[in-house]
């Protein structure tokens, strides 16, 4: 019974680990998108400031694009914060499952040791009874 429960908990632990890794990957992807949006925003600001050969030619389009990029960057940063909380939650679940698995391993080890001790004592009593 304890062996089956331990196997089930260990499977849950591997699943929790995968879920945590996926959450971390999502967070990293969101952070990379936010960094790309910030870089694009900086490039658009530089274009609006008159750096380059076409300075001021497409100012209205560049300003609209800058606004969309800034909004996108703000949304991505908010999503990154939410995803960071999700990563923390998944990490906590994984740690709790790992502690439960460790506890069950210890309980199973104690039960196995107790069973081995009982067998040794029974064998010794059997030999002792056979000598009388």
VOBA-1610 file (N, C-alpha, C; in pm, whole numbers, padded with zeros to 5 digits, always signed):
BEGIN
Unk+00083-00120+00000Unk+00000+00000+00000Unk+00087+00126+00000Unk+00188+00126+00087Unk+00273+00245+00094Unk+00358+00259-00031Unk+00396+00145-00089Unk+00475+00149-00211Unk+00396+00210-00326Unk+00269+00174-00336Unk+00185+00229-00442Unk+00163+00379-00421Unk+00141+00416-00297Unk+00120+00558-00268Unk+00246+00638-00298Unk+00362+00581-00262Unk+00489+00648-00290Unk+00509+00665-00440Unk+00478+00562-00519Unk+00492+00573-00664Unk+00400+00682-00720Unk+00278+00687-00667Unk+00183+00789-00714Unk+00233+00929-00680Unk+00285+00946-00560Unk+00338+01077-00520Unk+00459+01114-00604Unk+00544+01016-00634Unk+00661+01045-00717Unk+00619+01084-00859Unk+00514+01021-00912Unk+00462+01063-01043Unk+00409+01205-01035Unk+00338+01236-00926Unk+00287+01372-00907Unk+00403+01471-00900Unk+00510+01430-00834Unk+00627+01518-00822Unk+00689+01546-00959Unk+00699+01444-01043Unk+00756+01468-01177Unk+00664+01558-01259Unk+00533+01542-01243Unk+00438+01628-01314Unk+00448+01771-01262Unk+00458+01788-01130Unk+00472+01922-01072Unk+00600+01988-01122Unk+00706+01910-01135Unk+00831+01965-01185Unk+00816+02014-01328Unk+00747+01936-01411Unk+00724+01978-01550Unk+00638+02104-01556Unk+00535+02110-01473Unk+00447+02227-01471Unk+00527+02351-01431Unk+00614+02337-01330Unk+00696+02450-01287Unk+00789+02495-01399Unk+00851+02398-01467Unk+00941+02433-01578Unk+00866+02506-01689Unk+00745+02460-01720Unk+00665+02529-01822Unk+00632+02671-01780Unk+00599+02689-01653Unk+00570+02824-01603Unk+00694+02912-01613Unk+00810+02856-01582Unk+00935+02933-01593Unk+00963+02968-01739Unk+00938+02876-01830Unk+00960+02904-01973Unk+00866+03013-02021Unk+00741+03006-01976Unk+00645+03110-02015Unk+00691+03247-01964Unk+00738+03249-01840Unk+00785+03374-01782Unk+00903+03428-01862Unk+00995+03342-01898Unk+01112+03385-01975Unk+01069+03437-02112Unk+00973+03370-02176Unk+00926+03415-02308Unk+00860+03552-02297Unk+00781+03573-02193Unk+00716+03703-02174Unk+00821+03811-02149Unk+00921+03779-02068Unk+01026+03877-02041Unk+01104+03912-02168Unk+01129+03811-02253Unk+01198+03839-02379Unk+01114+03926-02472Unk+00983+03900-02476Unk+00894+03983-02557Unk+00891+04127-02505Unk+00889+04141-02373Unk+00888+04276-02313Unk+01019+04348-02345Unk+01130+04277-02339Unk+01259+04338-02371Unk+01263+04380-02518Unk+01207+04298-02606Unk+01203+04333-02747Unk+01115+04456-02770Unk+01004+04464-02699Unk+00915+04580-02711Unk+00985+04706-02661Unk+01059+04695-02551Unk+01133+04812-02500Unk+01241+04855-02599Unk+01310+04758-02660Unk+01414+04792-02759Unk+01352+04861-02881Unk+01238+04809-02924Unk+01169+04872-03037Unk+01124+05014-03001Unk+01079+05030-02879Unk+01035+05162-02833Unk+01152+05260-02834Unk+01267+05215-02788Unk+01385+05302-02789Unk+01423+05340-02932Unk+01412+05244-03024Unk+01445+05273-03164Unk+01346+05373-03223Unk+01220+05361-03188Unk+01120+05455-03238Unk+01141+05595-03180Unk+01179+05602-03054Unk+01207+05732-02993Unk+01327+05796-03062Unk+01427+05714-03092Unk+01544+05768-03163Unk+01504+05819-03301Unk+01412+05748-03367Unk+01365+05793-03499Unk+01287+05924-03487Unk+01209+05937-03381Unk+01133+06062-03361Unk+01223+06179-03325Unk+01335+06151-03261Unk+01427+06256-03220Unk+01510+06310-03337Unk+01491+06254-03452Unk+01559+06309-03569Unk+01689+06243-03602Unk+01717+06129-03548Unk+01840+06059-03582Unk+01814+05974-03706Unk+01891+05989-03806Unk+01876+05910-03928Unk+01840+05996-04047Unk+01849+05939-04166Unk+01826+06017-04289Unk+01680+06054-04311Unk+01585+05980-04260Unk+01443+06010-04284Unk+01379+06072-04161Unk+01452+06152-04091Unk+01402+06212-03966Unk+01281+06299-03994Unk+01172+06269-03927Unk+01053+06351-03934Unk+00962+06323-04052Unk+00998+06236-04144Unk+00914+06208-04260Unk+00785+06134-04221Unk+00798+06042-04134Unk+00683+05960-04094Unk+00658+05974-03944Unk+00659+06096-03897Unk+00649+06120-03753Unk+00515+06073-03696Unk+00406+06098-03767Unk+00276+06057-03713Unk+00263+05905-03705Unk+00310+05836-03808Unk+00306+05690-03807Unk+00399+05634-03700Unk+00514+05695-03686Unk+00610+05651-03586Unk+00556+05674-03446Unk+00489+05785-03425Unk+00431+05815-03293Unk+00321+05714-03259Unk+00239+05680-03357Unk+00134+05578-03332Unk+00196+05442-03302Unk+00298+05409-03377Unk+00366+05281-03353Unk+00432+05281-03215Unk+00491+05393-03178Unk+00552+05404-03045Unk+00447+05385-02936Unk+00330+05446-02954Unk+00223+05432-02856Unk+00182+05284-02844Unk+00161+05218-02958Unk+00122+05076-02955Unk+00230+04991-02889Unk+00354+05023-02917Unk+00466+04948-02858Unk+00472+04970-02707Unk+00451+05092-02663Unk+00452+05121-02519Unk+00338+05048-02448Unk+00222+05047-02508Unk+00107+04976-02449Unk+00137+04827-02442Unk+00193+04775-02549Unk+00228+04633-02552Unk+00333+04600-02446Unk+00433+04685-02432Unk+00537+04663-02331Unk+00478+04665-02190Unk+00386+04758-02166Unk+00323+04765-02034Unk+00241+04639-02006Unk+00169+04592-02107Unk+00091+04470-02090Unk+00181+04349-02066Unk+00291+04344-02139Unk+00384+04232-02121Unk+00450+04235-01983Unk+00482+04354-01935Unk+00541+04363-01801Unk+00441+04320-01695Unk+00314+04357-01712Unk+00211+04312-01618Unk+00195+04160-01626Unk+00198+04106-01747Unk+00187+03961-01764Unk+00307+03890-01701Unk+00424+03951-01709Unk+00544+03892-01649Unk+00531+03885-01497Unk+00471+03988-01439Unk+00450+03988-01294Unk+00354+03877-01255Unk+00245+03863-01330Unk+00148+03757-01303Unk+00213+03620-01319Unk+00293+03605-01423Unk+00359+03477-01449Unk+00463+03448-01341Unk+00529+03549-01289Unk+00625+03528-01179Unk+00553+03474-01056Unk+00433+03526-01029Unk+00354+03474-00917Unk+00316+03328-00943Unk+00284+03298-01068Unk+00248+03161-01103Unk+00368+03067-01083Unk+00486+03113-01120Unk+00607+03033-01100Unk+00628+03007-00951Unk+00609+03109-00868Unk+00623+03090-00724Unk+00522+02989-00671Unk+00399+02997-00718Unk+00296+02903-00674Unk+00331+02760-00716Unk+00376+02743-00837Unk+00412+02609-00885Unk+00534+02556-00811Unk+00628+02643-00780Unk+00745+02602-00704Unk+00704+02555-00565Unk+00612+02627-00503Unk+00562+02587-00371Unk+00493+02453-00375Unk+00411+02430-00478Unk+00343+02300-00492Unk+00445+02189-00509Unk+00546+02215-00590Unk+00649+02114-00612Unk+00724+02083-00483Unk+00757+02184-00406Unk+00829+02162-00281Unk+00744+02084-00181Unk+00614+02117-00174Unk+00526+02043-00083Unk+00516+01897-00124Unk+00506+01872-00253Unk+00499+01735-00302Unk+00630+01662-00275Unk+00741+01730-00290Unk+00872+01669-00262Unk+00885+01633-00113Unk+00837+01722-00027Unk+00842+01691+00118Unk+00754+01570+00150Unk+00637+01563+00087Unk+00549+01448+00109Unk+00614+01320+00059Unk+00678+01325-00056Unk+00747+01207-00110Unk+00860+01164-00017Unk+00937+01259+00034Unk+01044+01226+00129Unk+00988+01161+00254Unk+00879+01215+00305Unk+00816+01158+00424Unk+00771+01014+00398Unk+00709+00992+00282Unk+00662+00857+00249Unk+00778+00761+00229Unk+00889+00808+00174Unk+01007+00723+00160Unk+01058+00680+00297Unk+01061+00774+00391Unk+01107+00742+00526Unk+01013+00644+00594Unk+00882+00664+00578Unk+00784+00573+00638Unk+00798+00434+00577Unk+00815+00426+00447Unk+00831+00297+00381Unk+00959+00229+00426Unk+01067+00304+00440Unk+01193+00248+00486Unk+01178+00191+00627Unk+01111+00267+00715Unk+01088+00218+00851Unk+01005+00090+00851Unk+00901+00088+00767Unk+00815-00030+00760Unk+00894-00149+00706Unk+00978-00126+00605Unk+01060-00235+00551Unk+01159-00285+00656Unk+01220-00193+00732Unk+01313-00233+00836Unk+01241-00309+00947Unk+01122-00264+00984Unk+01045-00334+01087Unk+01008-00474+01041Unk+00970-00487+00915Unk+00936-00619+00860Unk+01056-00711+00859Unk+01172-00657+00823Unk+01294-00739+00823Unk+01330-00781+00964Unk+01312-00692+01059Unk+01343-00725+01199Unk+01249-00834+01250Unk+01122-00824+01216Unk+01026-00926+01258Unk+01063-01061+01198Unk+01104-01063+01070Unk+01145-01188+01007Unk+01267-01248+01077Unk+01363-01163+01110Unk+01482-01211+01181Unk+01445-01268+01316Unk+01358-01198+01388Unk+01317-01246+01521Unk+01237-01376+01510Unk+01151-01388+01410Unk+01074-01511+01389Unk+01167-01627+01355Unk+01264-01600+01271Unk+01359-01706+01234Unk+01439-01750+01356Unk+01477-01656+01438Unk+01553-01690+01557Unk+01467-01770+01655Unk+01344-01730+01673Unk+01253-01803+01760Unk+01225-01942+01706Unk+01218-01954+01573Unk+01196-02086+01511Unk+01313-02178+01535Unk+01435-02125+01526Unk+01554-02206+01554Unk+01561-02243+01701Unk+01524-02150+01784Unk+01527-02173+01929Unk+01425-02279+01969Unk+01307-02272+01909Unk+01204-02370+01940Unk+01242-02508+01887Unk+01312-02510+01775Unk+01353-02640+01717Unk+01458-02708+01801Unk+01536-02633+01877Unk+01640-02694+01961Unk+01582-02759+02085Unk+01461-02718+02127Unk+01402-02775+02249Unk+01335-02899+02221
//
